[in-house]
Amino acid sequence: MEGLRRGLSRWKRYHIQVHLADEALLLPLTVRPRDTLSDLRAQLVGQGVSSWKRTFYYNARRLDDHQTVRDVRLQDGSVLLLVSDPR
């Protein structure tokens, strides 16, 4: 049963949004549980948004690029905050 659950998670998709605080934008993204935050950054670059020197936050927690969507416990409809790093 556990193997079936793992196999199905490969096809699961979450529709999340990324709030760009500096630009007052809300961008939709489709992600998989195994995607890392680095993968999300790549999707943003594909949409023409630079995430250089910016940090992801979710539920008031700072997120690292190596964490996966599953690690962070994102769900369908979740909103990530992308904030410029303090200088």
Protein Blocks (a to p, Z undefined) as FASTA:
>chain_A
ZZmmmmmmmmpccddddddfklopacdddddfklcfklmmmmmmmnopafehiacdeehi
acdfkbcfklnopaehiacddddddZZ
